[in-house]
Amino acid sequence: MSEQIIAAAVVEKANNAREADLKRDYEVLGEQLSRRGVAIDAICDRVAAFHVAVPSWGVGTGGTRFARFPGVGEPRDIFDKIEDCAVIQQLTRATPNVSLHIPWDKADPKRLKQAASRFGLGFDAMNSNTFSDAADQKHSYKFGSLSHADKAVRQQAVEHNLECIEIGREIGSRALTVWIGDGSNFPGQVNFARSFERYLDAMRSIYAGLPNDWKLFTEHKMYEPAFYSTVVQDWGTNYIIARELGDKAYCLVDLGHHAPNVNIEMIVSRLIQFGKLGGFHFNDSKYGDDDLDAGSIDPYRLFLVFNELVDAEINGAKGFDPAHMLDQSHNVTDPIESLMLSAIEVQRAYAQALLVDRAGLEGFQDANDALMATQTLKVAYRTDVEPILAMARLQSGGAIDPVAAYRAAGYRAKVAAERPAVTGGSGGIV
Ligand SMILES: [Mn+2]
């Protein structure tokens, strides 16, 4: 039995106060769904088995380029971060894995492994960082990393990624995610083709260092920190990269890394169809790469993405096994609360997508019945699946209402007393 940070008695008390209502709500929803030919328990089991990884950097308070307003009891290092991640997992049972960022989370791999396994946590994809300069590095990434004009800078960036793989091997990770800030701020600053060729060359060296059972995820982003062009700008570029590198290379889709109104669910479909969807960084956005909480702005878009994922799951799309991770910046909320609710929002989209009447939808599509086809999606989306999500948590040992249990436990105040405020600290919005 893994260690629990929130006292079991606190969770039990909070659950006892809600369990009878939940059972009634679950029964009523079960009856409604059975009229639609859906067995609620089967949906509940699939939701319980669905997980999304938490990024280590997500448990610290984020900021903007203007300012960062620290919260109380912020994690001081990776070991505090792992404890915060353990709280999220304990109460939601949706986040058993943590994704590390090197060098921010660099520590003795044996200690990392011990710290995580104490709470029954594992490690998701490793994330490299060549978009900022570490204190002790020889060459600066001010003008790029893997696509830099100077071979010595590119080599340094390659070696950093290989080191991430090495650390990942020791702690049981099976994937490396590469996102670079390389690009240009002015027309003419870089030659598009030459910088992309240099990037591909560097990535081939990283790919060559990948263990056989690993995956390499590349993440595209339209702009920022480079404001005119980025080397890995869009999903088309990302697809080219994955094709050029080989079978272990896949595209990672960060929901915030597109132009406003881009049809992300269609991009997801394309990548699935051609076997190159690696996984997701879930978040939400209104204007740009806002890194807002998943499902907080456009939950229907999140549902439409999951509609594609469930379609692929049901149709047994070849090599379909996407990684799910949250990637958000929490500037005005308690990061633990935001991450718990975001993990639940992702599960909600999955549960709703499982309710889509697939045979009915296909029939309407083939009959060119646009109205009924879109209504078929709406019927699933409008279903309040909260009782399913809460029941999945309860049956897995979590909290019916994770935020209520978290607040009742007084965790933040407790760690605030133990963790003196630090100035600065590693930020990071990827
Ligand atoms: Mn990301």
Residues whose N, C-alpha, C, O or C-beta is under 5 A from the ligand:
A	BS01	MN	D254 H281 D327 V430
